[in-house]
Structure formats: structure tokens, C-alpha cells
Amino acid sequence: MNEPKKISQKVSEFEKAIGDFVRTFELVFDNDWSHTQHSISNKDFIPPGATFIQEVEDANDNWANYVHLLDSYRQLVKLLDKYNIAHSVEDYFADE
């Protein structure tokens, strides 16, 4: 594959991944905001030791947009890793 096609493929992959992530982010933190507030304030929703980006076991049953957000986040991270683009908290603070 020649260089322009490789670049075009990368751009296309990132456009899709970023679009999916932003769309699902808006669904969870704008459209579903009242449900999001209720869920994250519920002590039982996120188990002790877990975080918001670690999928909650039964989330798929009642909050599909949250599951889609996590899926789009993981896809974006996978692309960042594939192309060796720093994205971790450790990478961010390593430059300071």
C-alpha cells in the first residue's frame, strides 16, 4: 500500500473512532444526563474498587448508551495504541 493510502486509512479509522466516541459521550453526558447522575450516585452501580470506565456487569440490561460509550472509548484507545500515540495519564505527566 502506498503512503497516501496508508495516511488516508489512518485518518478514516480515527474519524470513525473519534466520531463514535464523541457521539456516545454526548448521549451519556447530555441526552441521558439525569440517568447518568442517578446511576453514578447509586453506590451499588459501580462496585467498590471499580471505576466508571470499567464496565459494570449489568449495565447492558438498563443503560445501552453507557455500554456503547465504553466500547467507543476502547476502540479509540486501541487505535492510539496501534499507532503508538501516547494517551495514558502516565504519558501525560511524563513530559512535566
N, C-alpha and C positions, 0 to 999 in steps of 0.2 A: 504494500500500500504506500502510495507516495505521501510526502509530508503534508500538503494541503488537505488531503482526505483524512489523515490522522488528526489534524487540528480540527477539522470540521466535525469529525466523530466525537472528539472530546467535548467540543462546545455543545453539540447536540445532547450528549449524555448529561452534561452539567445543567443545561437549560431545563431539561425534563426534571432532573433531581431537585433543582432549586425551586422550580415552579410547583412541584408536588409538595415540597416541604412548606413553602410559604402558604399555599392553599390550605393545607391541613392545619398549620399553625393558626391561621385566621379562623378556621372552623372551631378549633378548641378554645382559643383565647378571645374570640369575638362573638361569633354566632352562638356557641354553646357556653358563653361565659357564666351564666347562672348555674348551669350543670357543673361546669369546671370548678367554680367556687365551692359548691356543695360537696363535690367529690373530694377535693383536696383538703377540705376542712374536716372531713369524716376520718377520724383516727383509724378506722378499720379498713379504709380503702387502700391505703399504702401501708403494707406491713412494716413492722419495726426493722430497721436496717436497710430497707429498700428506698429507692428514690423515684421521682416522677418519670424518669426515662428508663427505668427498669419496668417492663410491662407487668401489670398486675394481673394475676391469673384469671379472674372472672370479668375483666374489663370488656372483653369481646361480647359478653352477653348483654351489656347495657350501655356501652359507650364506644361505638364503632369509630367515631372520629378520633378518639384518643389512640386507638389501635393503629389507625391509618397514619396519625402523626408520628408514632414511634417507628412504623415501617418506613416512612419517607425520611425520617432522621437517620435511620440505619443505612438506607440506600445512599444518602448523601455522604455519610461517613465512609462507607465502603468505596465510593468514588475518590474521596480525598485520599484515602489510603492507597488506592490503586495508582494514583498519580503522584504519590509522595508529597502531598500538600499538608503542611503542619496544621493541626486543628485542636489538639488536646490542650487542656489547661496548663499542663507542664510545658508544652511548647510555647505557649503564650508568655509565660513568666520566665522562660529561659533567656529571652532577649533582654531582660532588665538587669 
